[in-house]
Amino acid sequence: MNTLQTTPLRRSRAFLTVFLKEVRENLRDRRTLTSAFLTGPLLTPLLFVMLISFTVNRELDKAEQPLKVPVIGAQYAPNLVGALEAGGVVPQPAIADPERAVREQRADLVLRIAPGYAEAWRKGEPVQVELIYDSSQRDSGTPVDRVTKLVEGYARQQGAMRLVARGLSPGVAVPVVVAKRDQATAQSRAVLMFNMLPYLFVLTIFIGGMYLAIDLTAGERERQSLEPLFANPVPRWKIFLGKLAAICAFSTASLLICLLAFGVTGRFVPTEKLGMEVNLGPAFALHVLLLQLPLIVLLAGLQSMVAAFAKSYREAQTYLSLLMLLPILPSIALMVMPLRPKDWMYAVPLLGQHLGILDLVRGEGIGAVPLALCLGGSALAALVVALVTMQLYRSERLAISG
């Protein structure tokens, strides 16, 4: 039997005793250890890096390897077909029903050249070729862009030659030229690939403490062990803070493992092939840990509060599974409604951490004011949630199962 249920706690050491008890007991729980130290912090970075690496390498291979394209009417435009071949396109025999072939995914795209191509070309009239594809097929994007650029490049070249043949400068056809000056750095471009990183960190924190939060509240309530614990002559708030500290310890350990895993696996992401640069080393990890510290307490308090309303372990799992949707809201909001960061946004829990981590990924760092707002806003929210949960711990109904 647990010593906390038979021996009165010393008031001066109540918090530490509860904390050590919960940590020690849950270190023996295989389910808690698996969720806190394996499932989230290790598998998430590994799967994230593998997915990105596979996608990047696959798209680059498709852009560099010979591209097989069925061509209808190739005999009408031999020079165009030759230009396509020079660009890595391998013309394939014509197919009878190109639209159906594309819809059935037997071909990513089909190039069709009209019989009147040669006559219109000789007259100097504009000619048209058709690219038949299905935009709903994800594999069609790269081949379509590749063939489109080759055809447009051939058209510009031939148009310039026509002007020269008439004694005109090719510049006559292009009175206005757009000169693009991209101010993005190699590191800032990495945000395009790593914009889900803040959500993964928060999800790791959430999963790291979830099962512990369920067990320390709904689990003990179901096992009818909360009532003997509350019978000790110790303030309920000390018991709650001890449990809260244990949840925070597991969440923090989970985040640290996740940061270490990203620091190692992040080196294998082929960002240099895309002209990007990302640094997920020790400096990045320390800044992320600082940003997430008040959020760890906030999420632990929310988990404890929600679990306190559940009468059984399974019921608490259901409630917290719904609560798990909360961390993804900032990511969805920024994808649907791209916002220009304002200082006040950093004071909003979850959103502030999301923006701060993206600043770190860009290599810009986070300023003193946004950092203070981020830490202050989340800390205030954590305090409010902790005070509300303390009130729940004072209720006698919490110790009663059923």
C-alpha positions as CSV (number, residue, x, y, z in Angstrom):
1,M,0.0,0.0,0.0
2,N,1.2,3.5,-0.8
3,T,2.9,5.1,2.2
4,L,1.2,8.4,1.4
5,Q,-2.1,6.8,2.2
6,T,-1.1,5.5,5.6
7,T,1.4,8.0,7.0
8,P,0.6,11.7,7.4
9,L,2.8,13.9,5.3
10,R,5.1,16.4,6.8
11,R,3.7,19.8,5.9
12,S,7.1,21.2,5.0
13,R,7.9,18.4,2.5
14,A,4.5,17.7,1.2
15,F,5.1,19.1,-2.3
16,L,8.4,17.3,-2.7
17,T,7.0,14.0,-1.4
18,V,4.1,14.0,-3.8
19,F,6.3,15.0,-6.7
20,L,8.9,12.2,-6.0
21,K,6.2,9.6,-5.4
22,E,4.4,10.3,-8.7
23,V,7.6,10.4,-10.7
24,R,8.9,7.2,-9.1
25,E,5.6,5.3,-9.6
26,N,5.1,6.4,-13.2
27,L,8.7,5.6,-14.2
28,R,7.6,2.0,-13.6
29,D,4.5,2.4,-15.9
30,R,5.4,1.1,-19.4
31,R,2.5,2.9,-21.1
32,T,3.5,6.3,-19.6
33,L,7.2,5.8,-20.5
34,T,6.4,4.8,-24.1
35,S,4.1,7.8,-24.7
36,A,6.4,10.3,-22.9
37,F,9.8,9.2,-24.1
38,L,9.3,7.2,-27.3
39,T,6.1,7.7,-29.3
40,G,6.2,11.5,-29.4
41,P,9.7,12.7,-28.9
42,L,11.6,10.1,-31.0
43,L,9.1,8.8,-33.6
44,T,7.8,12.2,-34.5
45,P,11.2,13.7,-35.6
46,L,12.1,10.5,-37.3
47,L,8.9,10.3,-39.3
48,F,9.0,14.1,-40.1
49,V,12.5,14.0,-41.4
50,M,11.9,10.8,-43.4
51,L,8.8,12.3,-45.0
52,I,10.5,15.5,-46.0
53,S,13.6,13.8,-47.3
54,F,11.5,11.3,-49.3
55,T,9.4,14.1,-50.8
56,V,12.3,16.3,-51.7
57,N,14.4,13.6,-53.2
58,R,11.4,12.3,-55.1
59,E,10.5,15.7,-56.6
60,L,14.1,16.4,-57.5
61,D,14.4,13.0,-59.2
62,K,11.3,13.7,-61.2
63,A,12.7,17.1,-62.2
64,E,16.0,15.6,-63.4
65,Q,15.2,12.2,-64.8
66,P,14.1,11.7,-68.4
67,L,10.3,12.4,-68.6
68,K,8.2,10.1,-70.8
69,V,5.4,11.9,-72.4
70,P,2.9,10.6,-75.0
71,V,2.9,13.0,-78.0
72,I,0.0,13.1,-80.4
73,G,0.9,14.7,-83.8
74,A,4.7,14.7,-83.2
75,Q,5.1,14.6,-87.0
76,Y,3.6,18.1,-87.4
77,A,6.2,19.8,-85.2
78,P,9.6,18.0,-85.4
79,N,11.5,21.0,-84.2
80,L,9.4,21.4,-81.1
81,V,9.7,17.7,-80.4
82,G,13.5,18.0,-80.8
83,A,13.6,20.9,-78.3
84,L,11.6,18.8,-75.8
85,E,14.0,15.9,-76.3
86,A,16.9,18.3,-75.6
87,G,15.2,19.2,-72.3
88,G,15.0,15.6,-71.1
89,V,11.5,14.7,-72.5
90,V,11.3,11.3,-74.1
91,P,8.4,11.3,-76.6
92,Q,6.1,8.3,-76.4
93,P,3.8,6.9,-79.1
94,A,0.4,8.6,-79.3
95,I,-2.5,7.1,-77.4
96,A,-6.1,6.9,-78.7
97,D,-8.0,8.5,-75.9
98,P,-5.7,10.9,-74.0
99,E,-8.4,12.3,-71.7
100,R,-9.4,8.9,-70.4
101,A,-5.8,7.8,-70.1
102,V,-5.1,10.8,-67.9
103,R,-8.2,10.3,-65.8
104,E,-7.3,6.7,-65.2
105,Q,-3.7,7.7,-64.3
106,R,-2.2,5.7,-67.1
107,A,-0.3,8.9,-68.0
108,D,0.6,11.9,-66.0
109,L,0.1,14.2,-69.0
110,V,-0.2,14.0,-72.8
111,L,1.0,16.6,-75.4
112,R,-1.3,17.0,-78.4
113,I,-0.2,19.0,-81.5
114,A,-2.9,19.9,-83.9
115,P,-2.7,19.0,-87.6
116,G,-2.8,22.6,-88.6
117,Y,0.4,23.4,-86.7
118,A,2.8,23.4,-89.7
119,E,0.6,25.5,-91.9
120,A,0.0,28.1,-89.2
121,W,3.7,28.2,-88.4
122,R,4.6,28.9,-92.1
123,K,2.1,31.8,-92.1
124,G,3.7,33.2,-89.0
125,E,0.4,32.8,-87.1
126,P,0.2,31.9,-83.4
127,V,0.1,28.1,-82.9
128,Q,-1.3,26.2,-80.0
129,V,-0.4,22.9,-78.4
130,E,-2.4,21.2,-75.7
131,L,-1.2,19.7,-72.4
132,I,-3.8,17.2,-71.2
133,Y,-3.5,16.5,-67.5
134,D,-5.4,16.1,-64.3
135,S,-4.6,18.7,-61.7
136,S,-6.1,16.6,-58.9
137,Q,-3.3,14.1,-59.3
138,R,-0.4,15.2,-57.1
139,D,2.2,13.5,-59.4
140,S,1.2,15.6,-62.4
141,G,2.4,19.0,-61.0
142,T,6.2,18.6,-61.7
143,P,5.9,17.0,-65.2
144,V,3.3,19.7,-66.3
145,D,5.5,22.5,-65.1
146,R,8.6,21.0,-66.7
147,V,7.0,20.5,-70.1
148,T,5.3,23.9,-70.0
149,K,8.6,25.7,-69.3
150,L,10.3,23.8,-72.2
151,V,7.5,24.8,-74.7
152,E,7.5,28.4,-73.5
153,G,11.2,28.6,-73.8
154,Y,11.1,27.2,-77.3
155,A,8.3,29.7,-78.2
156,R,10.4,32.7,-76.9
157,Q,13.4,31.5,-78.9
158,Q,11.5,31.1,-82.1
159,G,9.7,34.5,-81.6
160,A,13.1,36.2,-81.1
161,M,14.4,34.6,-84.3
162,R,11.4,35.8,-86.3
163,L,12.0,39.4,-85.2
164,V,15.6,39.2,-86.1
165,A,14.7,37.8,-89.5
166,R,12.6,41.0,-90.0
167,G,15.4,43.3,-88.9
168,L,13.8,44.0,-85.5
169,S,15.3,43.7,-82.1
170,P,13.8,40.9,-79.9
171,G,13.4,43.4,-77.2
172,V,10.5,45.0,-79.2
173,A,8.3,42.1,-78.2
174,V,9.1,42.6,-74.5
175,P,8.6,46.3,-73.6
176,V,8.5,45.7,-69.9
177,V,10.8,43.2,-68.0
178,V,10.2,42.2,-64.4
179,A,13.4,42.0,-62.4
180,K,12.8,39.9,-59.3
181,R,14.8,40.7,-56.2
182,D,14.2,38.0,-53.7
183,Q,15.2,39.1,-50.2
184,A,14.7,35.7,-48.6
185,T,17.8,34.1,-47.2
186,A,18.7,30.4,-47.3
187,Q,17.6,30.2,-43.7
188,S,14.4,32.1,-43.9
189,R,13.2,29.9,-46.8
190,A,13.4,26.9,-44.5
191,V,10.2,28.1,-42.9
192,L,8.3,26.9,-46.0
193,M,9.4,23.4,-45.1
194,F,9.5,23.5,-41.3
195,N,6.3,25.6,-40.6
196,M,4.8,22.6,-38.8
197,L,7.7,22.3,-36.4
198,P,6.1,24.4,-33.6
199,Y,3.0,22.2,-33.6
200,L,5.1,19.1,-33.4
201,F,6.9,20.5,-30.3
202,V,3.6,21.3,-28.6
203,L,2.1,18.0,-29.5
204,T,5.2,16.3,-28.0
205,I,4.7,18.2,-24.8
206,F,1.0,17.3,-24.7
207,I,1.5,13.6,-25.3
208,G,4.5,13.5,-22.9
209,G,2.3,14.5,-19.9
210,M,-1.1,13.3,-21.0
211,Y,-1.1,9.7,-19.6
212,L,0.5,10.9,-16.4
213,A,-2.1,13.6,-16.0
214,I,-4.9,11.0,-16.5
215,D,-3.4,8.5,-14.1
216,L,-2.8,11.1,-11.3
217,T,-6.3,12.3,-11.4
218,A,-8.9,10.2,-13.1
219,G,-6.8,7.0,-12.6
220,E,-6.4,7.5,-8.9
221,R,-10.1,8.5,-8.6
222,E,-11.1,5.2,-10.4
223,R,-8.8,3.2,-8.1
224,Q,-10.3,5.0,-5.1
225,S,-6.9,6.1,-3.9
226,L,-7.5,9.9,-4.0
227,E,-9.7,9.8,-0.8
228,P,-7.0,8.3,1.4
229,L,-4.4,10.7,0.0
230,F,-6.7,13.7,0.7
231,A,-7.2,12.4,4.2
232,N,-3.6,13.4,5.1
233,P,-3.3,16.7,7.0
234,V,-1.8,18.5,4.1
235,P,-3.3,21.4,2.1
236,R,-4.8,20.2,-1.2
237,W,-3.0,22.8,-3.2
238,K,0.4,21.2,-2.1
239,I,-0.8,17.8,-3.4
240,F,-2.0,19.4,-6.6
241,L,1.3,21.3,-7.1
242,G,3.3,18.0,-6.5
243,K,1.2,16.2,-9.2
244,L,1.5,19.2,-11.5
245,A,5.3,19.3,-11.1
246,A,5.4,15.6,-12.0
247,I,3.4,16.1,-15.2
248,C,5.7,19.1,-16.1
249,A,8.8,17.0,-15.5
250,F,7.6,14.3,-17.9
251,S,6.5,16.8,-20.5
252,T,9.9,18.7,-20.2
253,A,11.8,15.5,-20.6
254,S,9.7,14.5,-23.6
255,L,10.5,17.9,-25.2
256,L,14.2,17.6,-24.5
257,I,14.3,14.2,-26.2
258,C,12.4,15.6,-29.1
259,L,14.8,18.6,-29.5
260,L,17.8,16.3,-29.3
261,A,16.2,14.0,-31.9
262,F,15.5,16.9,-34.3
263,G,19.1,18.2,-33.7
264,V,20.4,14.8,-34.9
265,T,18.0,13.9,-37.7
266,G,17.7,17.5,-39.0
267,R,21.1,17.2,-40.5
268,F,19.9,14.5,-42.9
269,V,17.2,16.7,-44.5
270,P,18.5,17.7,-48.0
271,T,17.7,21.4,-47.5
272,E,20.8,22.4,-49.5
273,K,19.3,20.9,-52.7
274,L,16.5,23.4,-52.4
275,G,18.7,26.4,-51.5
276,M,17.6,26.3,-47.9
277,E,19.5,26.2,-44.6
278,V,18.2,25.2,-41.2
279,N,20.0,25.0,-37.9
280,L,18.4,22.9,-35.2
281,G,21.4,22.8,-32.9
282,P,21.9,23.5,-29.2
283,A,21.2,27.3,-29.5
284,F,17.9,26.6,-31.2
285,A,17.0,23.9,-28.7
286,L,17.7,26.2,-25.7
287,H,15.6,29.0,-27.1
288,V,12.7,26.7,-27.9
289,L,12.9,25.2,-24.4
290,L,12.7,28.8,-22.9
291,L,9.7,29.6,-25.0
292,Q,7.9,26.4,-24.1
293,L,8.5,26.5,-20.3
294,P,5.3,28.4,-19.4
295,L,3.4,26.5,-22.0
296,I,4.4,23.2,-20.4
297,V,2.8,24.4,-17.1
298,L,-0.3,25.7,-18.9
299,L,-0.8,22.4,-20.8
300,A,-0.2,20.3,-17.7
301,G,-2.7,22.4,-15.8
302,L,-5.3,22.0,-18.5
303,Q,-4.8,18.3,-18.7
304,S,-5.2,18.0,-14.9
305,M,-8.3,20.2,-14.9
306,V,-10.0,18.3,-17.7
307,A,-9.0,14.9,-16.2
308,A,-10.5,16.1,-12.9
309,F,-14.0,16.1,-14.5
310,A,-13.7,12.5,-15.6
311,K,-14.9,9.7,-13.4
312,S,-12.7,7.0,-15.1
313,Y,-9.5,6.6,-17.0
314,R,-11.2,5.9,-20.3
315,E,-13.4,8.9,-19.9
316,A,-10.4,11.1,-19.3
317,Q,-8.7,9.7,-22.4
318,T,-11.7,10.8,-24.4
319,Y,-11.7,14.3,-23.0
320,L,-8.0,14.8,-23.5
321,S,-8.1,13.4,-27.0
322,L,-10.5,16.3,-27.8
323,L,-8.3,18.7,-26.0
324,M,-5.4,17.6,-28.2
325,L,-6.9,19.5,-31.1
326,L,-6.2,22.8,-29.3
327,P,-2.4,22.9,-30.1
328,I,-3.1,22.7,-33.8
329,L,-5.3,25.8,-34.0
330,P,-2.4,28.3,-34.4
331,S,-1.0,26.2,-37.3
332,I,-4.3,26.0,-39.0
333,A,-5.0,29.7,-38.5
334,L,-1.7,30.8,-40.0
335,M,-2.1,28.5,-43.0
336,V,-5.7,29.6,-43.7
337,M,-5.1,33.3,-42.8
338,P,-1.4,34.2,-43.2
339,L,-0.9,37.0,-40.7
340,R,1.9,39.6,-40.4
341,P,3.1,39.1,-36.8
342,K,2.3,41.9,-34.3
343,D,3.8,42.2,-30.9
344,W,0.4,41.5,-29.1
345,M,0.2,38.1,-30.9
346,Y,3.2,36.8,-29.0
347,A,1.2,37.2,-25.7
348,V,-1.4,34.7,-26.9
349,P,-0.5,31.2,-25.6
350,L,0.3,28.7,-28.4
351,L,0.2,31.4,-31.1
352,G,3.2,33.2,-29.4
353,Q,5.2,30.1,-29.2
354,H,4.4,29.3,-32.8
355,L,5.5,32.7,-34.1
356,G,8.6,32.6,-31.9
357,I,9.8,29.3,-33.1
358,L,9.3,30.3,-36.7
359,D,11.4,33.4,-36.0
360,L,14.1,31.0,-34.7
361,V,13.9,28.8,-37.8
362,R,14.3,31.9,-40.1
363,G,17.5,32.7,-38.2
364,E,16.2,36.1,-37.2
365,G,16.0,35.4,-33.5
366,I,13.2,36.6,-31.3
367,G,13.3,40.2,-29.9
368,A,13.2,41.1,-26.2
369,V,9.7,42.5,-26.4
370,P,8.1,39.5,-28.2
371,L,10.0,37.1,-25.9
372,A,8.7,38.9,-22.8
373,L,5.2,39.0,-24.1
374,C,5.3,35.3,-25.0
375,L,6.6,34.2,-21.6
376,G,4.3,36.6,-19.7
377,G,1.1,35.8,-21.6
378,S,1.6,32.0,-21.3
379,A,2.7,32.3,-17.6
380,L,-0.4,34.3,-16.8
381,A,-2.7,31.8,-18.5
382,A,-0.9,29.0,-16.7
383,L,-1.5,30.7,-13.3
384,V,-5.2,31.1,-14.0
385,V,-5.6,27.5,-15.0
386,A,-3.6,26.3,-12.0
387,L,-5.8,28.4,-9.6
388,V,-9.0,27.0,-11.2
389,T,-7.7,23.4,-10.9
390,M,-6.7,24.1,-7.3
391,Q,-10.4,24.9,-6.6
392,L,-11.4,21.6,-8.1
393,Y,-8.9,19.8,-5.8
394,R,-10.7,21.3,-2.8
395,S,-13.9,19.7,-3.8
396,E,-14.8,16.5,-2.0
397,R,-16.5,15.2,-5.1
398,L,-13.0,14.8,-6.7
399,A,-12.1,12.0,-4.4
400,I,-15.3,10.1,-4.9
401,S,-15.5,7.5,-7.8
402,G,-18.7,6.8,-9.5
